[in-house]
Amino acid sequence: MTVKIFHNPRCSKSRQTLQLLRDNGVEPEIVEYLNQPPSATELKGILDLLGMEPRALMRRGEAAYKENGLGDAAVTDEQLVAAMTEHPILIERPIVLANGKAAIGRPPESVLDIL
């Protein structure tokens, strides 16, 4: 089984989720998404797996969200995805991919459902 985690080592939930995976015998591929953001295509695929709209995956409290006017209802899904690829800090974390499924590690235990 291949497992991938979009990880931010500075985030406590991300660290907890990574440790939970390891505690369950899973050594995931770690993508530090702030340094290696997903492409728009990859992000759209993740959104499909999560069953979420782009805005639901965004960290709305980040400065980049406000500075770029992303709260405006007129901003399209394509524009939101583009903003997340340009400013990956906007992407909620951590995201785990496994078995053709995706889960957000909030709480960390939620990722166990896709293993």
N, C-alpha and C positions, 0 to 999 in steps of 0.2 A: 504494500500500500504506500503510495506517495502522498505525503502531507506537506503542505506549504503554509507558512505563516507570514503574513505581512506584519512586520514587527517594528516597534519603536522601543529601543532599549531604555529610553528615559521614561516610559509610561509604565506605571505599576501594574495595571491590568494586563498589558502586553507581556510583561515579565512573568506575572502569575500564570497566564495562559501557556506560555512557553514551558514553564516548570511543570504545569499540570500535564501537558503532552508528554514530557520526558518521564514524569512519574508513572505514566501509563504505558511506558515502553516505546514511545514514538519519538524518533529523532527527525524533526521536520526540516525541510529546506527553509532556511530563514532568508527572507527578503526584507532588508531594511529599507522600507518603501520611501523614506524621506530622501535617501540617496539614490534609490532605483525605483522611481515611481512607475506604477503600471501604465501601459499605453491606454489610449482611449478605448481601443478594441478589447483589451484585457479587462479594463474596468467595467465596460458594458457587460461582458460575460460574467463577471463577479456579481454585478447587480442582478442579472437574470437568475443566477444561482441562489442569491439571497431573496429573490422575489421583492426587491425594493426599487423605489424610484430614486434617482440621484440625490435629491435634496435630503431624503431620509438617511443617507449614508454620510452626510456632511456634518462636520463639527461646527455648528452655527455660532459658537462663542469665540471662534478664532478671529483675529483681526482681519485676515485676508477675506473672510466672509463679508464683513461689514464694508471694508475698503473697496471691494469690487462690486458692491451692490447686489450680492447674490440672493438677498432676501426678497428682492423684487419679484413678484409673481410673473412678470413678463419675461424673466430669464428662462430660456428653454432648457430642456434636459440636455441637449447637445452642449450648450454653453456651460452648464453645471459640470458635466463630465470633463470638458476642456479645462475648466477652472481647477478641478481636482488633480488633473495631470500636471498642470502648471504649478499648482500650490498643494503638494501632497499632504501638507499639514492639515488640510481640510478633510481628509479621509478618516472616518471613524476607525479606531483600531482596538484590538488586533483583529484581523480577518484570517480565518483558517480555511483552507481548501483541502478536501479529502473525499475520495470515493465519488467524484462528480458532484459534490455538494459544497456548500459554503456556510460558515457561521461566524458571527461576531462574538468575540470573547468577552462579552459583558452580560452576565457574569462569566468568568473563565469557564465554568462547568458547562456552559451551553455548547461548547465545541465538542464535548464528548458524544453528543447525539449523532455526529456525522462520521465518527470513526468506525 
